[in-house]
Amino acid sequence: MKTVYSEKHVLRNPDTELAGGQLVPPYECASRAEIVKAAIQRVGLGPIVAPQEQERNRLATLHDADYLAFLETAWDRWQAAGYQGEAIPSVWPARRMTDRVPREIEGLLGYYAFAAETSISAGTWDAACASADVAMTAAQLVATGENCAFALCRPPGHHAARDLYGGYCFLNNAGLAAQMLLDGGASRIGLIDVDFHHGNGTQDVFYDREDVLFVSIHGSPEEAFPHYMGYADETGTGAGEGFTLNLPLPPGTGWTAYSEALETACQRLTDFAPDGLVVSLGVDTFKGDPISFFTLESE
């Protein structure tokens, strides 16, 4: 199996993450991708190839144009405003507030962010675009004859919605891969998210569509980030009704309960009979992970 990987991921190298009331080194760091790459080479999974740079207008197939313009210019605008350190939102349009778009960068950060842990720094936009290129190139490989491909994406993407970033995510890589397959001639795509955290961004971009079945197995949002999406009664809207399946699981979930949810997910995907499958692969479901409460174990 080919792995698509971009060295540009190192351009996303923030110093800070807001966690537990402190600014700490980010969990989502450059070494994460290098560890995965080294493991791929060690086991001989297959060749590692560079992505093809995609037309930037492809990002607008899932993301709002104003949001993309914000991401591209946020760091420069933050610096031009004279702020020190990395760009971290500090104010949000909370319940009962207006939904108008501010002009000043501090207001824009809060308007487009749904969480404060994810800072924007130099290189964030370029790294996010390269990560999206990785995902879409992997989809192209499958569309042109490869049985499967692994997109080693960093920064990750499943928390990025149409016009929101957070959870270390800026562009929805898995969603862009699914859209690439659809634009290439597929009629139906299955998308299963096995990250411990709910893929709220992916759900958002496909929630009213029937051409993508989104299935997510994740920690219960009552106890786990992102908290405000991922409940079992969220099943889609309009044409997308019935094409979202959320399988939230409680703290302490081990393999027995997880495997039952996985069987349910796989059966639903089988019944859907998609032309292709995108797996949004998070490996934070294992025992001892610092930001998860599942207890899966494997040699």
ABEGO torsion letter per residue (X at the ends): XBBBBBAAAAABBBABBBBGGBBBBBABBAAAAAAAAAAAAAAGAEBBBBBBBBBAAAAAAABBAAAAAAAAAAAAAAAAAGBBEBBBBABBBBBGBBABBBABAAAAAAAABABAABBBBBGAAAAAAAAAAAAAAAAAAAAAGBABBBBBBOBBAAABBAABBEGGBABBAAAAAAAAAAAAGBABBBBBBABABBBAAAAAAAAABAABBBBBBBBBAAABOAGABGBAABAEBEAABGABBBBBBBBGBBAAAAAAAAAAAAAAAAAAGBABBBBBBBAAABBGBAABABABBBX
